[in-house]
């Protein structure tokens, strides 16, 4: 179980970093979402991976999960949803103002276009 969760966290992190390094805004947004999912799974897994275990210690229960990471993940999901909405609105505004969704520097893009035209 731990190997599966660790592999999932690694795959989400690798895919998120790859998407963030793209030069378009939509893959960058998807990449930040994937990285936030990887962090959420990591936080959730830090509260012990036990099947059918109660989240609160009661009398007669020896195996339980920690409820604090569950609360942190719930809060992180809400915050990441809000930040994703903000990033999407910034990307839409950037696209509408420049008719291009490239993430690179506009001066370098203009210099490159001049070199291609020459």
SEVO-796628 format. One record per residue: residue number from 1; residue in three letters; y, x, z of N, C-alpha, C, O in turn. Coordinates in nm, 3 decimals, padded with zeros to 5 digits. Example, Ala and Ser with C-alpha at 12.3 -4.5 7.8 and 13.67 -1.06 7.14 Angstrom:
# residues 2
  num  residuo       nY       nX       nZ      caY      caX      caZ       cY       cX       cZ       oY       oX       oZ
    1      Ala  -00.569   01.319   00.780  -00.450   01.230   00.780  -00.330   01.320   00.780  -00.332   01.424   00.846
    2      Ser  -00.225   01.285   00.708  -00.106   01.367   00.714   00.003   01.290   00.787   00.114   01.341   00.804
END
This chain:
# residues 118
  num  residuo       nY       nX       nZ      caY      caX      caZ       cY       cX       cZ       oY       oX       oZ
    1      Unk  -00.119   00.082   00.000   00.000   00.000   00.000   00.126   00.087   00.000   00.222   00.059  -00.072
    2      Unk   00.124   00.193   00.082   00.241   00.280   00.088   00.263   00.352  -00.045   00.377   00.371  -00.087
    3      Unk   00.154   00.392  -00.110   00.165   00.459  -00.239   00.225   00.367  -00.345   00.306   00.410  -00.427
    4      Unk   00.186   00.241  -00.342   00.239   00.144  -00.438   00.389   00.123  -00.416   00.466   00.120  -00.512
    5      Unk   00.429   00.109  -00.291   00.571   00.086  -00.262   00.652   00.212  -00.295   00.761   00.202  -00.351
    6      Unk   00.600   00.329  -00.261   00.671   00.453  -00.293   00.684   00.472  -00.444   00.788   00.518  -00.492
    7      Unk   00.581   00.437  -00.519   00.587   00.445  -00.665   00.690   00.347  -00.721   00.764   00.380  -00.814
    8      Unk   00.694   00.228  -00.666   00.792   00.128  -00.711   00.934   00.175  -00.683   01.023   00.158  -00.767
    9      Unk   00.956   00.232  -00.566   01.090   00.282  -00.531   01.129   00.395  -00.626   01.242   00.401  -00.673
   10      Unk   01.035   00.487  -00.652   01.064   00.597  -00.744   01.091   00.549  -00.885   01.181   00.601  -00.952
   11      Unk   01.014   00.451  -00.933   01.035   00.399  -01.068   01.169   00.327  -01.080   01.240   00.343  -01.179
   12      Unk   01.205   00.247  -00.979   01.335   00.179  -00.980   01.450   00.279  -00.977   01.549   00.261  -01.047
   13      Unk   01.436   00.384  -00.897   01.541   00.485  -00.889   01.555   00.560  -01.020   01.666   00.581  -01.068
   14      Unk   01.443   00.601  -01.079   01.448   00.674  -01.205   01.508   00.588  -01.317   01.591   00.635  -01.395
   15      Unk   01.465   00.463  -01.325   01.519   00.374  -01.428   01.667   00.347  -01.405   01.745   00.341  -01.501
   16      Unk   01.706   00.331  -01.280   01.848   00.308  -01.249   01.935   00.425  -01.286   02.043   00.407  -01.343
   17      Unk   01.891   00.547  -01.255   01.969   00.666  -01.290   01.976   00.681  -01.442   02.081   00.714  -01.496
   18      Unk   01.864   00.658  -01.510   01.865   00.666  -01.657   01.965   00.566  -01.716   02.039   00.599  -01.808
   19      Unk   01.966   00.444  -01.664   02.056   00.343  -01.718   02.202   00.375  -01.686   02.290   00.346  -01.767
   20      Unk   02.229   00.433  -01.571   02.367   00.467  -01.536   02.421   00.576  -01.628   02.541   00.580  -01.654
   21      Unk   02.335   00.664  -01.677   02.379   00.773  -01.763   02.402   00.730  -01.907   02.441   00.813  -01.989
   22      Unk   02.381   00.605  -01.940   02.407   00.554  -02.075   02.558   00.544  -02.096   02.634   00.550  -02.000
   23      Unk   02.602   00.528  -02.220   02.745   00.524  -02.250   02.797   00.384  -02.278   02.906   00.369  -02.334
   24      Unk   02.722   00.283  -02.242   02.767   00.144  -02.259   02.779   00.080  -02.121   02.715   00.124  -02.026
   25      Unk   02.860  -00.025  -02.110   02.884  -00.083  -01.979   02.767  -00.167  -01.929   02.737  -00.166  -01.810
   26      Unk   02.701  -00.240  -02.017   02.592  -00.326  -01.971   02.476  -00.247  -01.911   02.426  -00.285  -01.805
   27      Unk   02.431  -00.137  -01.973   02.326  -00.058  -01.907   02.371   00.003  -01.774   02.290   00.020  -01.683
   28      Unk   02.499   00.035  -01.762   02.549   00.089  -01.634   02.538  -00.019  -01.526   02.500   00.011  -01.412
   29      Unk   02.571  -00.141  -01.560   02.560  -00.251  -01.464   02.415  -00.273  -01.425   02.385  -00.291  -01.306
   30      Unk   02.325  -00.272  -01.521   02.182  -00.288  -01.492   02.132  -00.171  -01.407   02.051  -00.191  -01.317
   31      Unk   02.179  -00.050  -01.435   02.138   00.067  -01.358   02.181   00.060  -01.213   02.103   00.094  -01.123
   32      Unk   02.304   00.015  -01.188   02.347   00.001  -01.048   02.268  -00.108  -00.977   02.239  -00.096  -00.858
   33      Unk   02.231  -00.212  -01.049   02.148  -00.316  -00.988   02.009  -00.262  -00.954   01.956  -00.290  -00.846
   34      Unk   01.950  -00.184  -01.044   01.819  -00.126  -01.017   01.823  -00.030  -00.898   01.731  -00.028  -00.817
   35      Unk   01.930   00.048  -00.888   01.943   00.138  -00.773   01.959   00.060  -00.643   01.904   00.101  -00.540
   36      Unk   02.032  -00.050  -00.647   02.045  -00.129  -00.524   01.912  -00.194  -00.487   01.882  -00.207  -00.369
   37      Unk   01.833  -00.235  -00.587   01.700  -00.288  -00.557   01.611  -00.182  -00.495   01.534  -00.210  -00.404
   38      Unk   01.620  -00.058  -00.545   01.540   00.051  -00.490   01.577   00.077  -00.344   01.489   00.098  -00.261
   39      Unk   01.705   00.075  -00.314   01.749   00.095  -00.175   01.702  -00.020  -00.088   01.660   00.001   00.026
   40      Unk   01.708  -00.142  -00.140   01.663  -00.258  -00.062   01.513  -00.249  -00.031   01.472  -00.278   00.082
   41      Unk   01.432  -00.211  -00.128   01.289  -00.197  -00.104   01.262  -00.086  -00.003   01.175  -00.099   00.082
   42      Unk   01.338   00.024  -00.014   01.323   00.134   00.082   01.357   00.088   00.223   01.284   00.119   00.318
   43      Unk   01.467   00.016   00.238   01.504  -00.034   00.371   01.400  -00.131   00.425   01.366  -00.128   00.543
   44      Unk   01.351  -00.217   00.337   01.252  -00.315   00.379   01.122  -00.247   00.421   01.058  -00.288   00.518
   45      Unk   01.083  -00.144   00.349   00.960  -00.072   00.382   00.973   00.010   00.509   00.872   00.044   00.571
   46      Unk   01.095   00.042   00.548   01.113   00.120   00.670   01.081   00.040   00.796   01.070   00.097   00.905
   47      Unk   01.064  -00.091   00.783   01.030  -00.175   00.897   00.880  -00.194   00.914   00.838  -00.291   00.976
   48      Unk   00.800  -00.107   00.861   00.653  -00.106   00.864   00.597  -00.200   00.758   00.647  -00.310   00.736
   49      Unk   00.493  -00.153   00.693   00.424  -00.233   00.593   00.297  -00.286   00.655   00.194  -00.218   00.656
   50      Unk   00.303  -00.406   00.707   00.186  -00.468   00.769   00.173  -00.610   00.715   00.271  -00.685   00.711
   51      Unk   00.052  -00.646   00.675   00.028  -00.780   00.621   00.007  -00.879   00.734  -00.060  -00.848   00.833
   52      Unk   00.065  -00.997   00.720   00.051  -01.108   00.814   00.087  -01.069   00.957   00.025  -01.115   01.052
   53      Unk   00.188  -00.983   00.972   00.233  -00.942   01.104   00.364  -01.015   01.136   00.450  -01.027   01.049
   54      Unk   00.379  -01.064   01.258   00.502  -01.134   01.293   00.620  -01.037   01.303   00.601  -00.920   01.337
   55      Unk   00.741  -01.084   01.273   00.857  -00.995   01.279   00.911  -00.974   01.420   00.997  -00.889   01.441
   56      Unk   00.863  -01.049   01.516   00.912  -01.040   01.653   00.794  -01.015   01.746   00.688  -01.076   01.732
   57      Unk   00.814  -00.926   01.842   00.708  -00.893   01.937   00.692  -01.009   02.037   00.787  -01.051   02.102
   58      Unk   00.568  -01.059   02.047   00.535  -01.165   02.141   00.420  -01.118   02.230   00.363  -01.011   02.206
   59      Unk   00.387  -01.195   02.329   00.276  -01.161   02.417   00.146  -01.164   02.338   00.119  -01.260   02.266
   60      Unk   00.066  -01.061   02.352  -00.064  -01.055   02.287  -00.061  -01.003   02.145  -00.166  -00.996   02.081
   61      Unk   00.055  -00.966   02.093   00.067  -00.915   01.957   00.085  -00.764   01.965   00.177  -00.715   02.031
   62      Unk  -00.002  -00.691   01.898   00.008  -00.545   01.900   00.070  -00.488   01.774   00.133  -00.383   01.778
   63      Unk   00.052  -00.556   01.661   00.108  -00.510   01.534   00.219  -00.606   01.494   00.197  -00.727   01.479
   64      Unk   00.337  -00.553   01.476   00.450  -00.637   01.435   00.538  -00.557   01.340   00.527  -00.434   01.332
   65      Unk   00.625  -00.625   01.269   00.721  -00.559   01.182   00.858  -00.563   01.248   00.888  -00.651   01.328
   66      Unk   00.939  -00.466   01.213   01.073  -00.456   01.270   01.166  -00.555   01.198   01.175  -00.550   01.076
   67      Unk   01.234  -00.644   01.270   01.320  -00.743   01.204   01.454  -00.686   01.157   01.520  -00.747   01.074
   68      Unk   01.495  -00.570   01.209   01.625  -00.515   01.172   01.635  -00.479   01.023   01.734  -00.515   00.961
   69      Unk   01.537  -00.409   00.963   01.547  -00.382   00.819   01.550  -00.509   00.734   01.613  -00.511   00.629
   70      Unk   01.482  -00.613   00.779   01.486  -00.739   00.705   01.627  -00.797   00.704   01.673  -00.848   00.601
   71      Unk   01.694  -00.790   00.817   01.832  -00.839   00.824   01.926  -00.751   00.740   02.017  -00.802   00.675
   72      Unk   01.904  -00.620   00.743   01.987  -00.531   00.663   01.968  -00.556   00.513   02.066  -00.554   00.438
   73      Unk   01.846  -00.580   00.471   01.820  -00.607   00.329   01.883  -00.739   00.287   01.939  -00.748   00.178
   74      Unk   01.876  -00.839   00.370   01.939  -00.967   00.338   02.089  -00.950   00.320   02.148  -01.006   00.227
   75      Unk   02.151  -00.875   00.409   02.294  -00.848   00.397   02.324  -00.767   00.273   02.423  -00.793   00.203
   76      Unk   02.241  -00.667   00.243   02.263  -00.583   00.125   02.248  -00.662  -00.004   02.319  -00.635  -00.101
   77      Unk   02.159  -00.759  -00.008   02.142  -00.843  -00.127   02.269  -00.923  -00.154   02.313  -00.933  -00.268
   78      Unk   02.327  -00.979  -00.050   02.450  -01.058  -00.067   02.565  -00.968  -00.113   02.641  -01.006  -00.201
   79      Unk   02.577  -00.851  -00.053   02.685  -00.760  -00.091   02.666  -00.710  -00.234   02.763  -00.702  -00.310
   80      Unk   02.543  -00.675  -00.272   02.520  -00.625  -00.407   02.543  -00.734  -00.512   02.587  -00.704  -00.623
   81      Unk   02.514  -00.859  -00.478   02.542  -00.968  -00.573   02.693  -00.980  -00.595   02.737  -00.996  -00.709
   82      Unk   02.770  -00.973  -00.488   02.916  -00.981  -00.502   02.972  -00.863  -00.580   03.060  -00.881  -00.664
   83      Unk   02.921  -00.743  -00.552   02.970  -00.625  -00.624   02.929  -00.627  -00.771   03.003  -00.579  -00.856
   84      Unk   02.812  -00.681  -00.800   02.770  -00.693  -00.940   02.863  -00.788  -01.014   02.898  -00.762  -01.130
   85      Unk   02.903  -00.896  -00.950   02.997  -00.988  -01.013   03.132  -00.920  -01.039   03.193  -00.943  -01.143
   86      Unk   03.177  -00.838  -00.947   03.303  -00.766  -00.966   03.291  -00.667  -01.081   03.380  -00.658  -01.165
   87      Unk   03.181  -00.593  -01.086   03.161  -00.495  -01.193   03.152  -00.563  -01.329   03.204  -00.512  -01.428
   88      Unk   03.086  -00.677  -01.335   03.076  -00.751  -01.462   03.214  -00.796  -01.508   03.245  -00.786  -01.626
   89      Unk   03.296  -00.844  -01.417   03.430  -00.889  -01.455   03.517  -00.771  -01.501   03.596  -00.786  -01.594
   90      Unk   03.503  -00.656  -01.436   03.577  -00.538  -01.481   03.529  -00.496  -01.619   03.611  -00.459  -01.703
   91      Unk   03.399  -00.500  -01.644   03.345  -00.461  -01.775   03.390  -00.559  -01.883   03.423  -00.517  -01.993
   92      Unk   03.392  -00.688  -01.852   03.437  -00.787  -01.951   03.585  -00.766  -01.982   03.626  -00.773  -02.098
   93      Unk   03.666  -00.740  -01.879   03.808  -00.713  -01.902   03.830  -00.589  -01.985   03.918  -00.586  -02.071
   94      Unk   03.752  -00.485  -01.959   03.762  -00.362  -02.037   03.722  -00.386  -02.182   03.786  -00.335  -02.274
   95      Unk   03.617  -00.463  -02.202   03.572  -00.492  -02.339   03.676  -00.574  -02.414   03.703  -00.548  -02.531
   96      Unk   03.733  -00.673  -02.349   03.831  -00.759  -02.416   03.960  -00.684  -02.446   04.028  -00.717  -02.544
   97      Unk   03.996  -00.585  -02.365   04.121  -00.513  -02.389   04.107  -00.404  -02.495   04.205  -00.368  -02.560
   98      Unk   03.986  -00.350  -02.512   03.972  -00.239  -02.607   03.876  -00.267  -02.722   03.859  -00.182  -02.809
   99      Unk   03.812  -00.383  -02.724   03.715  -00.419  -02.828   03.601  -00.317  -02.839   03.544  -00.300  -02.947
  100      Unk   03.569  -00.251  -02.729   03.462  -00.152  -02.727   03.409  -00.146  -02.584   03.485  -00.160  -02.488
  101      Unk   03.280  -00.127  -02.570   03.224  -00.121  -02.435   03.173   00.018  -02.399   03.081   00.032  -02.318
  102      Unk   03.232   00.120  -02.460   03.194   00.258  -02.427   03.251   00.296  -02.291   03.359   00.251  -02.253
  103      Unk   03.177   00.379  -02.218   03.218   00.420  -02.084   03.295   00.551  -02.089   03.358   00.588  -01.989
  104      Unk   03.292   00.623  -02.201   03.352   00.755  -02.208   03.504   00.749  -02.207   03.564   00.642  -02.209
  105      Unk   03.565   00.867  -02.203   03.710   00.881  -02.199   03.770   00.836  -02.332   03.723   00.880  -02.438
  106      Unk   03.873   00.751  -02.331   03.930   00.703  -02.458   03.998   00.814  -02.538   03.996   00.808  -02.661
  107      Unk   04.057   00.916  -02.473   04.120   01.025  -02.546   04.015   01.106  -02.621   04.037   01.145  -02.736
  108      Unk   03.903   01.133  -02.558   03.795   01.207  -02.624   03.737   01.124  -02.739   03.699   01.178  -02.843
  109      Unk   03.732   00.991  -02.720   03.681   00.904  -02.826   03.776   00.906  -02.945   03.732   00.908  -03.060
  110      Unk   03.908   00.906  -02.919   04.005   00.911  -03.028   04.000   01.045  -03.101   04.012   01.049  -03.223
  111      Unk   03.984   01.155  -03.026   03.972   01.287  -03.088   03.847   01.294  -03.175   03.850   01.351  -03.284
  112      Unk   03.738   01.237  -03.127   03.613   01.237  -03.203   03.629   01.155  -03.332   03.578   01.194  -03.437
  113      Unk   03.699   01.044  -03.325   03.721   00.960  -03.442   03.809   01.035  -03.544   03.787   01.023  -03.665
  114      Unk   03.909   01.113  -03.496   03.994   01.191  -03.586   03.913   01.299  -03.656   03.933   01.325  -03.775
  115      Unk   03.820   01.363  -03.581   03.737   01.468  -03.641   03.645   01.410  -03.745   03.620   01.474  -03.848
  116      Unk   03.592   01.290  -03.720   03.501   01.228  -03.817   03.576   01.185  -03.942   03.520   01.188  -04.051
  117      Unk   03.703   01.145  -03.927   03.782   01.101  -04.041   03.823   01.219  -04.128   03.843   01.203  -04.249
  118      Unk   03.835   01.336  -04.070   03.882   01.454  -04.146   03.776   01.516  -04.231   03.802   01.615  -04.300
END
